[in-house]
Amino acid sequence: MSGPHPTISAWERDEEEGHYTAEMHGWNLTVSWTPNDGVVRGFFRWSAEVGERKTEDEERFEEMQLAMAAAEAYAATTSPEEEEEEAPKSEGEDGGPDDDDDANDEDADDGDEEDK
């Protein structure tokens, strides 16, 4: 095998599902096999999950070890904490930076008028 090498000892085979899983850098990684369907040759593909977020790689790998190495590289270079912190801020900010500013109560009252 040429190319990057995965940390084989970190991966465990799921006997029921047949895929491989590992936990690295806060990510739950999975490498799964998609069998040959008569038209498309079988391939491996990886995914990474943290909380409710899931990232799936579109690249198809002929070798399982290359898919594992790619998943590990993703986990090593993408921080799950940063991405988890950013998502709630962008979804949860109703009033922007003025939400925490008690001195600007008039602006806060403007938003309350809609609720009356």
Backbone atoms as SQL, in Angstrom:
CREATE TABLE atoms (id INTEGER PRIMARY KEY, chain TEXT, resi INTEGER, resn TEXT, atom TEXT, x REAL, y REAL, z REAL);
INSERT INTO atoms VALUES
  (1, 'A', 1, 'MET', 'N', 0.846, -1.182, 0.000),
  (2, 'A', 1, 'MET', 'CA', 0.000, 0.000, 0.000),
  (3, 'A', 1, 'MET', 'C', 0.884, 1.236, 0.000),
  (4, 'A', 2, 'SER', 'N', 0.629, 2.132, -0.925),
  (5, 'A', 2, 'SER', 'CA', 1.347, 3.395, -0.926),
  (6, 'A', 2, 'SER', 'C', 0.432, 4.472, -0.383),
  (7, 'A', 3, 'GLY', 'N', 1.019, 5.563, 0.070),
  (8, 'A', 3, 'GLY', 'CA', 0.213, 6.648, 0.618),
  (9, 'A', 3, 'GLY', 'C', 0.234, 6.647, 2.128),
  (10, 'A', 4, 'PRO', 'N', -0.658, 7.434, 2.725),
  (11, 'A', 4, 'PRO', 'CA', -0.686, 7.535, 4.188),
  (12, 'A', 4, 'PRO', 'C', -1.131, 6.233, 4.838),
  (13, 'A', 5, 'HIS', 'N', -0.655, 6.031, 6.059),
  (14, 'A', 5, 'HIS', 'CA', -0.986, 4.812, 6.801),
  (15, 'A', 5, 'HIS', 'C', -1.859, 5.164, 8.003),
  (16, 'A', 6, 'PRO', 'N', -2.922, 4.406, 8.238),
  (17, 'A', 6, 'PRO', 'CA', -3.778, 4.671, 9.395),
  (18, 'A', 6, 'PRO', 'C', -3.215, 4.058, 10.663),
  (19, 'A', 7, 'THR', 'N', -3.792, 4.432, 11.788),
  (20, 'A', 7, 'THR', 'CA', -3.467, 3.831, 13.071),
  (21, 'A', 7, 'THR', 'C', -4.372, 2.607, 13.213),
  (22, 'A', 8, 'ILE', 'N', -3.951, 1.488, 12.633),
  (23, 'A', 8, 'ILE', 'CA', -4.789, 0.287, 12.562),
  (24, 'A', 8, 'ILE', 'C', -5.287, -0.142, 13.938),
  (25, 'A', 9, 'SER', 'N', -4.452, -0.020, 14.967),
  (26, 'A', 9, 'SER', 'CA', -4.847, -0.484, 16.297),
  (27, 'A', 9, 'SER', 'C', -6.017, 0.315, 16.865),
  (28, 'A', 10, 'ALA', 'N', -6.280, 1.499, 16.345),
  (29, 'A', 10, 'ALA', 'CA', -7.373, 2.328, 16.849),
  (30, 'A', 10, 'ALA', 'C', -8.723, 1.917, 16.274),
  (31, 'A', 11, 'TRP', 'N', -8.733, 1.174, 15.191),
  (32, 'A', 11, 'TRP', 'CA', -9.973, 0.809, 14.499),
  (33, 'A', 11, 'TRP', 'C', -10.499, -0.536, 14.977),
  (34, 'A', 12, 'GLU', 'N', -11.808, -0.606, 15.185),
  (35, 'A', 12, 'GLU', 'CA', -12.459, -1.844, 15.602),
  (36, 'A', 12, 'GLU', 'C', -13.520, -2.213, 14.583),
  (37, 'A', 13, 'ARG', 'N', -13.646, -3.492, 14.306),
  (38, 'A', 13, 'ARG', 'CA', -14.643, -3.953, 13.348),
  (39, 'A', 13, 'ARG', 'C', -15.956, -4.201, 14.069),
  (40, 'A', 14, 'ASP', 'N', -17.026, -3.652, 13.536),
  (41, 'A', 14, 'ASP', 'CA', -18.366, -3.903, 14.048),
  (42, 'A', 14, 'ASP', 'C', -18.850, -5.199, 13.412),
  (43, 'A', 15, 'GLU', 'N', -18.912, -6.255, 14.199),
  (44, 'A', 15, 'GLU', 'CA', -19.235, -7.585, 13.680),
  (45, 'A', 15, 'GLU', 'C', -20.612, -7.642, 13.037),
  (46, 'A', 16, 'GLU', 'N', -21.572, -6.902, 13.572),
  (47, 'A', 16, 'GLU', 'CA', -22.935, -6.937, 13.030),
  (48, 'A', 16, 'GLU', 'C', -23.062, -6.138, 11.738),
  (49, 'A', 17, 'GLU', 'N', -22.501, -4.944, 11.715),
  (50, 'A', 17, 'GLU', 'CA', -22.642, -4.058, 10.561),
  (51, 'A', 17, 'GLU', 'C', -21.562, -4.287, 9.513),
  (52, 'A', 18, 'GLY', 'N', -20.408, -4.764, 9.943),
  (53, 'A', 18, 'GLY', 'CA', -19.323, -5.032, 9.011),
  (54, 'A', 18, 'GLY', 'C', -18.421, -3.855, 8.723),
  (55, 'A', 19, 'HIS', 'N', -18.700, -2.686, 9.298),
  (56, 'A', 19, 'HIS', 'CA', -17.825, -1.542, 9.075),
  (57, 'A', 19, 'HIS', 'C', -16.813, -1.409, 10.215),
  (58, 'A', 20, 'TYR', 'N', -15.901, -0.473, 10.067),
  (59, 'A', 20, 'TYR', 'CA', -14.864, -0.230, 11.068),
  (60, 'A', 20, 'TYR', 'C', -15.104, 1.121, 11.716),
  (61, 'A', 21, 'THR', 'N', -14.855, 1.203, 13.018),
  (62, 'A', 21, 'THR', 'CA', -15.057, 2.443, 13.747),
  (63, 'A', 21, 'THR', 'C', -13.832, 2.777, 14.584),
  (64, 'A', 22, 'ALA', 'N', -13.668, 4.062, 14.857),
  (65, 'A', 22, 'ALA', 'CA', -12.598, 4.538, 15.732),
  (66, 'A', 22, 'ALA', 'C', -13.038, 5.871, 16.327),
  (67, 'A', 23, 'GLU', 'N', -12.503, 6.191, 17.483),
  (68, 'A', 23, 'GLU', 'CA', -12.733, 7.490, 18.107),
  (69, 'A', 23, 'GLU', 'C', -11.395, 8.206, 18.165),
  (70, 'A', 24, 'MET', 'N', -11.328, 9.349, 17.494),
  (71, 'A', 24, 'MET', 'CA', -10.081, 10.115, 17.463),
  (72, 'A', 24, 'MET', 'C', -10.361, 11.606, 17.485),
  (73, 'A', 25, 'HIS', 'N', -9.630, 12.318, 18.309),
  (74, 'A', 25, 'HIS', 'CA', -9.693, 13.779, 18.365),
  (75, 'A', 25, 'HIS', 'C', -11.125, 14.280, 18.564),
  (76, 'A', 26, 'GLY', 'N', -11.934, 13.531, 19.312),
  (77, 'A', 26, 'GLY', 'CA', -13.308, 13.934, 19.581),
  (78, 'A', 26, 'GLY', 'C', -14.313, 13.503, 18.532),
  (79, 'A', 27, 'TRP', 'N', -13.862, 12.877, 17.466),
  (80, 'A', 27, 'TRP', 'CA', -14.733, 12.429, 16.377),
  (81, 'A', 27, 'TRP', 'C', -14.983, 10.930, 16.471),
  (82, 'A', 28, 'ASN', 'N', -16.165, 10.493, 16.101),
  (83, 'A', 28, 'ASN', 'CA', -16.475, 9.077, 15.911),
  (84, 'A', 28, 'ASN', 'C', -16.352, 8.808, 14.418),
  (85, 'A', 29, 'LEU', 'N', -15.356, 8.036, 14.044),
  (86, 'A', 29, 'LEU', 'CA', -15.058, 7.774, 12.638),
  (87, 'A', 29, 'LEU', 'C', -15.596, 6.408, 12.229),
  (88, 'A', 30, 'THR', 'N', -16.064, 6.312, 10.997),
  (89, 'A', 30, 'THR', 'CA', -16.567, 5.050, 10.451),
  (90, 'A', 30, 'THR', 'C', -16.055, 4.890, 9.031),
  (91, 'A', 31, 'VAL', 'N', -15.573, 3.704, 8.727),
  (92, 'A', 31, 'VAL', 'CA', -15.222, 3.349, 7.352),
  (93, 'A', 31, 'VAL', 'C', -16.122, 2.183, 6.973),
  (94, 'A', 32, 'SER', 'N', -16.849, 2.360, 5.885),
  (95, 'A', 32, 'SER', 'CA', -17.778, 1.318, 5.465),
  (96, 'A', 32, 'SER', 'C', -17.508, 0.907, 4.026),
  (97, 'A', 33, 'TRP', 'N', -17.914, -0.295, 3.699),
  (98, 'A', 33, 'TRP', 'CA', -17.737, -0.881, 2.380),
  (99, 'A', 33, 'TRP', 'C', -19.064, -0.827, 1.638),
  (100, 'A', 34, 'THR', 'N', -19.036, -0.351, 0.416),
  (101, 'A', 34, 'THR', 'CA', -20.198, -0.403, -0.475),
  (102, 'A', 34, 'THR', 'C', -19.872, -1.450, -1.525),
  (103, 'A', 35, 'PRO', 'N', -20.635, -2.536, -1.564),
  (104, 'A', 35, 'PRO', 'CA', -20.294, -3.629, -2.481),
  (105, 'A', 35, 'PRO', 'C', -20.546, -3.291, -3.952),
  (106, 'A', 36, 'ASN', 'N', -19.923, -4.074, -4.800),
  (107, 'A', 36, 'ASN', 'CA', -20.102, -3.981, -6.243),
  (108, 'A', 36, 'ASN', 'C', -21.577, -4.227, -6.555),
  (109, 'A', 37, 'ASP', 'N', -22.168, -3.348, -7.379),
  (110, 'A', 37, 'ASP', 'CA', -23.576, -3.536, -7.732),
  (111, 'A', 37, 'ASP', 'C', -23.762, -3.991, -9.177),
  (112, 'A', 38, 'GLY', 'N', -22.689, -4.428, -9.799),
  (113, 'A', 38, 'GLY', 'CA', -22.758, -4.863, -11.185),
  (114, 'A', 38, 'GLY', 'C', -22.423, -3.756, -12.162),
  (115, 'A', 39, 'VAL', 'N', -22.584, -2.513, -11.736),
  (116, 'A', 39, 'VAL', 'CA', -22.259, -1.362, -12.580),
  (117, 'A', 39, 'VAL', 'C', -21.053, -0.624, -12.000),
  (118, 'A', 40, 'VAL', 'N', -21.114, -0.376, -10.704),
  (119, 'A', 40, 'VAL', 'CA', -20.050, 0.361, -10.014),
  (120, 'A', 40, 'VAL', 'C', -19.246, -0.624, -9.176),
  (121, 'A', 41, 'ARG', 'N', -17.933, -0.539, -9.302),
  (122, 'A', 41, 'ARG', 'CA', -17.046, -1.382, -8.507),
  (123, 'A', 41, 'ARG', 'C', -17.182, -1.025, -7.032),
  (124, 'A', 42, 'GLY', 'N', -17.081, -1.998, -6.139),
  (125, 'A', 42, 'GLY', 'CA', -17.175, -1.753, -4.707),
  (126, 'A', 42, 'GLY', 'C', -16.103, -0.785, -4.236),
  (127, 'A', 43, 'PHE', 'N', -16.389, -0.095, -3.122),
  (128, 'A', 43, 'PHE', 'CA', -15.455, 0.908, -2.616),
  (129, 'A', 43, 'PHE', 'C', -15.666, 1.115, -1.122),
  (130, 'A', 44, 'PHE', 'N', -14.662, 1.746, -0.498),
  (131, 'A', 44, 'PHE', 'CA', -14.731, 2.152, 0.901),
  (132, 'A', 44, 'PHE', 'C', -14.986, 3.654, 0.943),
  (133, 'A', 45, 'ARG', 'N', -15.695, 4.073, 1.982),
  (134, 'A', 45, 'ARG', 'CA', -15.957, 5.499, 2.187),
  (135, 'A', 45, 'ARG', 'C', -15.949, 5.740, 3.696),
  (136, 'A', 46, 'TRP', 'N', -15.524, 6.937, 4.115),
  (137, 'A', 46, 'TRP', 'CA', -15.491, 7.252, 5.541),
  (138, 'A', 46, 'TRP', 'C', -16.503, 8.334, 5.887),
  (139, 'A', 47, 'SER', 'N', -16.859, 8.367, 7.183),
  (140, 'A', 47, 'SER', 'CA', -17.688, 9.439, 7.729),
  (141, 'A', 47, 'SER', 'C', -17.172, 9.770, 9.123),
  (142, 'A', 48, 'ALA', 'N', -17.469, 10.982, 9.572),
  (143, 'A', 48, 'ALA', 'CA', -17.059, 11.440, 10.901),
  (144, 'A', 48, 'ALA', 'C', -18.266, 12.086, 11.571),
  (145, 'A', 49, 'GLU', 'N', -18.492, 11.744, 12.842),
  (146, 'A', 49, 'GLU', 'CA', -19.626, 12.292, 13.587),
  (147, 'A', 49, 'GLU', 'C', -19.170, 12.847, 14.922),
  (148, 'A', 50, 'VAL', 'N', -19.802, 13.927, 15.309),
  (149, 'A', 50, 'VAL', 'CA', -19.663, 14.465, 16.661),
  (150, 'A', 50, 'VAL', 'C', -21.012, 15.090, 16.996),
  (151, 'A', 51, 'GLY', 'N', -21.621, 14.625, 18.071),
  (152, 'A', 51, 'GLY', 'CA', -22.968, 15.107, 18.412),
  (153, 'A', 51, 'GLY', 'C', -23.935, 14.781, 17.284),
  (154, 'A', 52, 'GLU', 'N', -24.664, 15.787, 16.839),
  (155, 'A', 52, 'GLU', 'CA', -25.618, 15.593, 15.754),
  (156, 'A', 52, 'GLU', 'C', -25.011, 15.908, 14.385),
  (157, 'A', 53, 'ARG', 'N', -23.778, 16.373, 14.361),
  (158, 'A', 53, 'ARG', 'CA', -23.101, 16.710, 13.100),
  (159, 'A', 53, 'ARG', 'C', -22.504, 15.458, 12.481),
  (160, 'A', 54, 'LYS', 'N', -22.636, 15.336, 11.166),
  (161, 'A', 54, 'LYS', 'CA', -22.037, 14.215, 10.463),
  (162, 'A', 54, 'LYS', 'C', -21.423, 14.729, 9.166),
  (163, 'A', 55, 'THR', 'N', -20.195, 14.323, 8.918),
  (164, 'A', 55, 'THR', 'CA', -19.505, 14.649, 7.684),
  (165, 'A', 55, 'THR', 'C', -19.224, 13.353, 6.957),
  (166, 'A', 56, 'GLU', 'N', -19.581, 13.299, 5.686),
  (167, 'A', 56, 'GLU', 'CA', -19.310, 12.115, 4.876),
  (168, 'A', 56, 'GLU', 'C', -18.429, 12.512, 3.701),
  (169, 'A', 57, 'ASP', 'N', -17.382, 11.742, 3.478),
  (170, 'A', 57, 'ASP', 'CA', -16.487, 12.007, 2.362),
  (171, 'A', 57, 'ASP', 'C', -17.079, 11.405, 1.095),
  (172, 'A', 58, 'GLU', 'N', -17.012, 12.143, 0.010),
  (173, 'A', 58, 'GLU', 'CA', -17.550, 11.668, -1.264),
  (174, 'A', 58, 'GLU', 'C', -16.537, 10.819, -2.039),
  (175, 'A', 59, 'GLU', 'N', -15.262, 10.897, -1.643),
  (176, 'A', 59, 'GLU', 'CA', -14.239, 10.125, -2.359),
  (177, 'A', 59, 'GLU', 'C', -14.436, 8.633, -2.126),
  (178, 'A', 60, 'ARG', 'N', -14.216, 7.872, -3.186),
  (179, 'A', 60, 'ARG', 'CA', -14.310, 6.406, -3.104),
  (180, 'A', 60, 'ARG', 'C', -12.896, 5.840, -3.058),
  (181, 'A', 61, 'PHE', 'N', -12.662, 4.978, -2.082),
  (182, 'A', 61, 'PHE', 'CA', -11.341, 4.395, -1.891),
  (183, 'A', 61, 'PHE', 'C', -11.371, 2.917, -2.245),
  (184, 'A', 62, 'GLU', 'N', -10.370, 2.481, -2.980),
  (185, 'A', 62, 'GLU', 'CA', -10.256, 1.056, -3.306),
  (186, 'A', 62, 'GLU', 'C', -9.690, 0.271, -2.138),
  (187, 'A', 63, 'GLU', 'N', -8.884, 0.930, -1.314),
  (188, 'A', 63, 'GLU', 'CA', -8.251, 0.265, -0.176),
  (189, 'A', 63, 'GLU', 'C', -8.802, 0.817, 1.132),
  (190, 'A', 64, 'MET', 'N', -9.159, -0.089, 2.025),
  (191, 'A', 64, 'MET', 'CA', -9.706, 0.287, 3.321),
  (192, 'A', 64, 'MET', 'C', -8.737, 1.180, 4.102),
  (193, 'A', 65, 'GLN', 'N', -7.447, 0.842, 4.063),
  (194, 'A', 65, 'GLN', 'CA', -6.457, 1.597, 4.833),
  (195, 'A', 65, 'GLN', 'C', -6.378, 3.054, 4.375),
  (196, 'A', 66, 'LEU', 'N', -6.576, 3.301, 3.089),
  (197, 'A', 66, 'LEU', 'CA', -6.544, 4.681, 2.604),
  (198, 'A', 66, 'LEU', 'C', -7.755, 5.466, 3.104),
  (199, 'A', 67, 'ALA', 'N', -8.907, 4.819, 3.165),
  (200, 'A', 67, 'ALA', 'CA', -10.102, 5.475, 3.709),
  (201, 'A', 67, 'ALA', 'C', -9.908, 5.774, 5.196),
  (202, 'A', 68, 'MET', 'N', -9.319, 4.838, 5.923),
  (203, 'A', 68, 'MET', 'CA', -9.045, 5.051, 7.347),
  (204, 'A', 68, 'MET', 'C', -8.084, 6.212, 7.543),
  (205, 'A', 69, 'ALA', 'N', -7.019, 6.255, 6.754),
  (206, 'A', 69, 'ALA', 'CA', -6.031, 7.332, 6.869),
  (207, 'A', 69, 'ALA', 'C', -6.661, 8.683, 6.541),
  (208, 'A', 70, 'ALA', 'N', -7.538, 8.731, 5.552),
  (209, 'A', 70, 'ALA', 'CA', -8.208, 9.983, 5.200),
  (210, 'A', 70, 'ALA', 'C', -9.135, 10.436, 6.328),
  (211, 'A', 71, 'ALA', 'N', -9.848, 9.502, 6.947),
  (212, 'A', 71, 'ALA', 'CA', -10.724, 9.835, 8.072),
  (213, 'A', 71, 'ALA', 'C', -9.902, 10.362, 9.252),
  (214, 'A', 72, 'GLU', 'N', -8.782, 9.720, 9.525),
  (215, 'A', 72, 'GLU', 'CA', -7.911, 10.167, 10.617),
  (216, 'A', 72, 'GLU', 'C', -7.360, 11.569, 10.336),
  (217, 'A', 73, 'ALA', 'N', -6.981, 11.825, 9.097),
  (218, 'A', 73, 'ALA', 'CA', -6.455, 13.143, 8.725),
  (219, 'A', 73, 'ALA', 'C', -7.526, 14.217, 8.922),
  (220, 'A', 74, 'TYR', 'N', -8.761, 13.909, 8.561),
  (221, 'A', 74, 'TYR', 'CA', -9.865, 14.852, 8.762),
  (222, 'A', 74, 'TYR', 'C', -10.032, 15.146, 10.253),
  (223, 'A', 75, 'ALA', 'N', -10.066, 14.092, 11.064),
  (224, 'A', 75, 'ALA', 'CA', -10.254, 14.267, 12.506),
  (225, 'A', 75, 'ALA', 'C', -9.109, 15.055, 13.132),
  (226, 'A', 76, 'ALA', 'N', -7.906, 14.862, 12.626),
  (227, 'A', 76, 'ALA', 'CA', -6.738, 15.548, 13.178),
  (228, 'A', 76, 'ALA', 'C', -6.707, 17.029, 12.806),
  (229, 'A', 77, 'THR', 'N', -7.337, 17.395, 11.710),
  (230, 'A', 77, 'THR', 'CA', -7.267, 18.777, 11.228),
  (231, 'A', 77, 'THR', 'C', -8.558, 19.559, 11.420),
  (232, 'A', 78, 'THR', 'N', -9.614, 18.915, 11.907),
  (233, 'A', 78, 'THR', 'CA', -10.900, 19.585, 12.101),
  (234, 'A', 78, 'THR', 'C', -11.314, 19.440, 13.553),
  (235, 'A', 79, 'SER', 'N', -11.408, 20.558, 14.255),
  (236, 'A', 79, 'SER', 'CA', -11.737, 20.525, 15.676),
  (237, 'A', 79, 'SER', 'C', -13.243, 20.426, 15.887),
  (238, 'A', 80, 'PRO', 'N', -13.710, 19.365, 16.545),
  (239, 'A', 80, 'PRO', 'CA', -15.151, 19.251, 16.790),
  (240, 'A', 80, 'PRO', 'C', -15.666, 20.306, 17.760),
  (241, 'A', 81, 'GLU', 'N', -14.840, 20.757, 18.703),
  (242, 'A', 81, 'GLU', 'CA', -15.273, 21.758, 19.668),
  (243, 'A', 81, 'GLU', 'C', -15.560, 23.088, 18.991),
  (244, 'A', 82, 'GLU', 'N', -14.691, 23.516, 18.092),
  (245, 'A', 82, 'GLU', 'CA', -14.890, 24.788, 17.400),
  (246, 'A', 82, 'GLU', 'C', -16.167, 24.762, 16.588),
  (247, 'A', 83, 'GLU', 'N', -16.397, 23.692, 15.879),
  (248, 'A', 83, 'GLU', 'CA', -17.565, 23.614, 15.020),
  (249, 'A', 83, 'GLU', 'C', -18.839, 23.498, 15.841),
  (250, 'A', 84, 'GLU', 'N', -18.797, 22.802, 16.980),
  (251, 'A', 84, 'GLU', 'CA', -19.980, 22.702, 17.830),
  (252, 'A', 84, 'GLU', 'C', -20.305, 24.056, 18.440),
  (253, 'A', 85, 'GLU', 'N', -19.284, 24.839, 18.836),
  (254, 'A', 85, 'GLU', 'CA', -19.515, 26.139, 19.443),
  (255, 'A', 85, 'GLU', 'C', -20.077, 27.122, 18.435),
  (256, 'A', 86, 'GLU', 'N', -19.613, 27.071, 17.184),
  (257, 'A', 86, 'GLU', 'CA', -20.065, 28.019, 16.185),
  (258, 'A', 86, 'GLU', 'C', -21.527, 27.807, 15.819),
  (259, 'A', 87, 'ALA', 'N', -21.972, 26.583, 15.691),
  (260, 'A', 87, 'ALA', 'CA', -23.336, 26.305, 15.242),
  (261, 'A', 87, 'ALA', 'C', -24.390, 26.884, 16.191),
  (262, 'A', 88, 'PRO', 'N', -24.308, 26.646, 17.514),
  (263, 'A', 88, 'PRO', 'CA', -25.333, 27.213, 18.386),
  (264, 'A', 88, 'PRO', 'C', -25.329, 28.737, 18.386),
  (265, 'A', 89, 'LYS', 'N', -24.161, 29.373, 18.257),
  (266, 'A', 89, 'LYS', 'CA', -24.106, 30.828, 18.252),
  (267, 'A', 89, 'LYS', 'C', -24.853, 31.385, 17.050),
  (268, 'A', 90, 'SER', 'N', -24.634, 30.818, 15.873),
  (269, 'A', 90, 'SER', 'CA', -25.278, 31.353, 14.688),
  (270, 'A', 90, 'SER', 'C', -26.771, 31.080, 14.692),
  (271, 'A', 91, 'GLU', 'N', -27.209, 29.986, 15.306),
  (272, 'A', 91, 'GLU', 'CA', -28.629, 29.660, 15.340),
  (273, 'A', 91, 'GLU', 'C', -29.338, 30.341, 16.502),
  (274, 'A', 92, 'GLY', 'N', -28.619, 30.573, 17.613),
  (275, 'A', 92, 'GLY', 'CA', -29.272, 31.025, 18.823),
  (276, 'A', 92, 'GLY', 'C', -29.241, 32.522, 19.055),
  (277, 'A', 93, 'GLU', 'N', -28.500, 33.288, 18.274),
  (278, 'A', 93, 'GLU', 'CA', -28.426, 34.719, 18.489),
  (279, 'A', 93, 'GLU', 'C', -29.643, 35.398, 17.889),
  (280, 'A', 94, 'ASP', 'N', -30.565, 35.840, 18.763),
  (281, 'A', 94, 'ASP', 'CA', -31.766, 36.509, 18.277),
  (282, 'A', 94, 'ASP', 'C', -31.535, 37.997, 18.103),
  (283, 'A', 95, 'GLY', 'N', -30.820, 38.594, 19.048),
  (284, 'A', 95, 'GLY', 'CA', -30.663, 40.037, 19.003),
  (285, 'A', 95, 'GLY', 'C', -29.249, 40.479, 18.758),
  (286, 'A', 96, 'GLY', 'N', -28.361, 39.603, 18.444),
  (287, 'A', 96, 'GLY', 'CA', -26.974, 39.950, 18.177),
  (288, 'A', 96, 'GLY', 'C', -26.243, 40.291, 19.436),
  (289, 'A', 97, 'PRO', 'N', -25.245, 41.151, 19.328),
  (290, 'A', 97, 'PRO', 'CA', -24.397, 41.468, 20.488),
  (291, 'A', 97, 'PRO', 'C', -25.125, 42.253, 21.566),
  (292, 'A', 98, 'ASP', 'N', -26.275, 42.871, 21.281),
  (293, 'A', 98, 'ASP', 'CA', -26.996, 43.642, 22.279),
  (294, 'A', 98, 'ASP', 'C', -27.692, 42.771, 23.311),
  (295, 'A', 99, 'ASP', 'N', -27.765, 41.452, 23.105),
  (296, 'A', 99, 'ASP', 'CA', -28.435, 40.566, 24.049),
  (297, 'A', 99, 'ASP', 'C', -27.843, 40.653, 25.452),
  (298, 'A', 100, 'ASP', 'N', -26.534, 40.810, 25.554),
  (299, 'A', 100, 'ASP', 'CA', -25.870, 40.827, 26.850),
  (300, 'A', 100, 'ASP', 'C', -25.680, 42.241, 27.388),
  (301, 'A', 101, 'ASP', 'N', -26.129, 43.271, 26.690),
  (302, 'A', 101, 'ASP', 'CA', -25.904, 44.653, 27.077),
  (303, 'A', 101, 'ASP', 'C', -27.120, 45.165, 27.846),
  (304, 'A', 102, 'ASP', 'N', -27.032, 45.183, 29.196),
  (305, 'A', 102, 'ASP', 'CA', -28.149, 45.630, 30.028),
  (306, 'A', 102, 'ASP', 'C', -28.374, 47.127, 29.923),
  (307, 'A', 103, 'ALA', 'N', -27.363, 47.898, 29.523),
  (308, 'A', 103, 'ALA', 'CA', -27.484, 49.346, 29.432),
  (309, 'A', 103, 'ALA', 'C', -28.372, 49.746, 28.264),
  (310, 'A', 104, 'ASN', 'N', -28.637, 48.861, 27.351),
  (311, 'A', 104, 'ASN', 'CA', -29.397, 49.189, 26.158),
  (312, 'A', 104, 'ASN', 'C', -30.777, 48.534, 26.232),
  (313, 'A', 105, 'ASP', 'N', -31.525, 48.837, 27.307),
  (314, 'A', 105, 'ASP', 'CA', -32.821, 48.210, 27.539),
  (315, 'A', 105, 'ASP', 'C', -33.879, 48.654, 26.536),
  (316, 'A', 106, 'GLU', 'N', -33.739, 49.879, 25.956),
  (317, 'A', 106, 'GLU', 'CA', -34.726, 50.347, 24.994),
  (318, 'A', 106, 'GLU', 'C', -34.767, 49.436, 23.778),
  (319, 'A', 107, 'ASP', 'N', -33.591, 49.000, 23.307),
  (320, 'A', 107, 'ASP', 'CA', -33.548, 48.096, 22.161),
  (321, 'A', 107, 'ASP', 'C', -34.182, 46.759, 22.504),
  (322, 'A', 108, 'ALA', 'N', -34.001, 46.312, 23.735),
  (323, 'A', 108, 'ALA', 'CA', -34.577, 45.042, 24.156),
  (324, 'A', 108, 'ALA', 'C', -36.096, 45.150, 24.198),
  (325, 'A', 109, 'ASP', 'N', -36.624, 46.327, 24.612),
  (326, 'A', 109, 'ASP', 'CA', -38.067, 46.532, 24.661),
  (327, 'A', 109, 'ASP', 'C', -38.660, 46.512, 23.260),
  (328, 'A', 110, 'ASP', 'N', -37.922, 46.995, 22.257),
  (329, 'A', 110, 'ASP', 'CA', -38.428, 46.995, 20.883),
  (330, 'A', 110, 'ASP', 'C', -38.764, 45.580, 20.451),
  (331, 'A', 111, 'GLY', 'N', -37.942, 44.629, 20.832),
  (332, 'A', 111, 'GLY', 'CA', -38.193, 43.250, 20.452),
  (333, 'A', 111, 'GLY', 'C', -39.375, 42.648, 21.174),
  (334, 'A', 112, 'ASP', 'N', -39.656, 43.176, 22.394),
  (335, 'A', 112, 'ASP', 'CA', -40.758, 42.650, 23.186),
  (336, 'A', 112, 'ASP', 'C', -42.114, 43.089, 22.631),
  (337, 'A', 113, 'GLU', 'N', -42.157, 44.224, 21.916),
  (338, 'A', 113, 'GLU', 'CA', -43.414, 44.720, 21.390),
  (339, 'A', 113, 'GLU', 'C', -44.046, 43.729, 20.420),
  (340, 'A', 114, 'GLU', 'N', -43.213, 42.970, 19.730),
  (341, 'A', 114, 'GLU', 'CA', -43.718, 41.986, 18.776),
  (342, 'A', 114, 'GLU', 'C', -44.450, 40.871, 19.516),
  (343, 'A', 115, 'ASP', 'N', -44.075, 40.607, 20.753),
  (344, 'A', 115, 'ASP', 'CA', -44.667, 39.517, 21.512),
  (345, 'A', 115, 'ASP', 'C', -46.006, 39.907, 22.140),
  (346, 'A', 116, 'LYS', 'N', -46.308, 41.215, 22.215),
  (347, 'A', 116, 'LYS', 'CA', -47.522, 41.673, 22.902),
  (348, 'A', 116, 'LYS', 'C', -48.744, 41.491, 22.055);
